[in-house]
Each structure stands twice: as C-alpha cells, then as structure tokens.
Amino acid sequence: MIKENIANILEELPLGVDLVIAAKQRSLGEIEEAVSAGAKIIGENYVKEAKDKFDVIGNKTKWHLIGHLQKNKAKQAVKIFDMIETLDSLELAAVLDRECKKIDKIMPVLIEVNSACEPQKSGVLPEKIEDFLKETLKFSNLKPEGLMTMGPLLDNSEQVRPYFKSTKKLFNKIKTAYGNKLNWVYLSMGMSSSYRIALQEGANIVRVGTAIFGARKY
Ligand SMILES: *Cc1c(COP(=O)(O)O)cnc(C)c1O
C-alpha cells in the first residue's frame, strides 16, 4: 500500500519536483518500507523521533526537518538533518550556525514564511523575509536555498492557493534580487490535501504524509 501510494505520487510529480515523505508518528517499519519504495527524502517534525529512525536507517535516505525547531535541540538536529526547512528566527539561526561550525557542516536551510500572517503560527512574516534573509547571510555555516510555507489550515484546500501564490511571488522576487549570489532554488509548499494546488503555483518540494500512510492516529 505504502509502496503503491509513493509510486503513484512520484508518477504525478513533474520532473524537478522533490517528494518529502512526512513521517511524523509513523513507525520505523513504515519508514523503512517507504525508503525501500524509493523515498529519497524523509521529513520529520521532531528531533527525538527523527533520531530513533535515523539511528537505524541512516543515510539510505535524506532527512529534512519540517517542524518547528527548539534551540535546545539544534545540537542534535544538525547531526541528523540534510536540510532544515523551518528556519523561523535569527536566534535559531545563530544557534544552528554555532552547532554546524562545531561539526564542520554547512547546513542548507529554507526560511519558513508565515504566509497568512497567523499570530499563533511560527514562520517569518512575508514583509520581513528579505531583511531576515540578509541577516541569515551573515551566518557562514548556513546556506539559505529557498522558502517553505504551511499556509493556513482551511476546510477547502483551494482556499490556500492565494498563500501559495504570494509565497511563490516572494520567492521569485528574492531570486531576481540575488541572482547568482545564492543557490536560491527550493520552494516547499503543499501537503496531502494541497500538493496539487502547490504544484500549480510553482512548488518544487511537496511534503506528503497522509496520502501515503493513511490517516494519523491521535
Ligand atoms: C504533517 C505535515 C505534513 C504532511 O501532512 P499530511 O496532511 O499528512 O500530508 C507536511 N508538512 C508539515 C510541516 C507537516 O507537519
């Protein structure tokens, strides 16, 4: 089942789009099945959960952090993850940079955009993104490569389209401004209910869990 779901989604994705398998609350066995089915990237929300799986699976796949990162988990996170998709504060950037220096690693990061300006959500407000990026560039062990957004959780996933559209616009604006000074290439948007819309709006990373593993149990 997991295998077929992954194959179907991969077939649907245009060339150049990466699938991140959102693995929160899934068992080691489920993740191993996903990896053997060709999952190139596993996305985890929690460092502890990622570590348990990483200790067994290791570098057979890439690991992206897609959940909010607490500063006191940064030390472990930089050892596991190949990309942090959720850079959302300069305090976190400073801690990540310091921990990366200790292990001599350059960490690709995406800046998380709070695209609907929701007070309870993490992420940088759209109008602050360019200043935030400028500050991030001072950290020599972080490599900003694009933007990530969740968008608001709405009953009708079509309603999230304007937020994907505005995030793509912001992504393009930065691409134009920074030209070849940055490897500014990734736009991570869309989950099970919204990845098709995200693709239409220019996402080149989609993060899918439920459509692969079924509904999560809470
Ligand atoms: C859980 C999660 C996803 C995947 O959500 P599904 O609805 O299960 O596909 C994508 N992105 C983030 C940040 C998540 O936490």
PDBQT file of the ligand as one rigid body, heavy atoms in Angstrom, charges set to zero:
ROOT
HETATM    1  C1  LIG A 301       2.407  16.625   8.814  1.00  0.00    +0.000 C 
HETATM    2  C2  LIG A 301       2.994  17.609   7.905  1.00  0.00    +0.000 A 
HETATM    3  C3  LIG A 301       2.873  17.487   6.504  1.00  0.00    +0.000 A 
HETATM    4  C4  LIG A 301       2.094  16.387   5.839  1.00  0.00    +0.000 C 
HETATM    5  O1  LIG A 301       0.743  16.465   6.141  1.00  0.00    +0.000 OA
HETATM    6  P1  LIG A 301      -0.283  15.384   5.514  1.00  0.00    +0.000 P 
HETATM    7  O2  LIG A 301      -1.572  16.067   5.597  1.00  0.00    +0.000 OA
HETATM    8  O3  LIG A 301      -0.204  14.193   6.424  1.00  0.00    +0.000 OA
HETATM    9  O4  LIG A 301       0.166  15.084   4.161  1.00  0.00    +0.000 OA
HETATM   10  C5  LIG A 301       3.502  18.435   5.712  1.00  0.00    +0.000 A 
HETATM   11  N1  LIG A 301       4.205  19.441   6.237  1.00  0.00    +0.000 NA
HETATM   12  C6  LIG A 301       4.356  19.591   7.570  1.00  0.00    +0.000 A 
HETATM   13  C7  LIG A 301       5.153  20.715   8.081  1.00  0.00    +0.000 C 
HETATM   14  C8  LIG A 301       3.751  18.685   8.438  1.00  0.00    +0.000 A 
HETATM   15  O5  LIG A 301       3.906  18.853   9.757  1.00  0.00    +0.000 OA
ENDROOT
TORSDOF 0
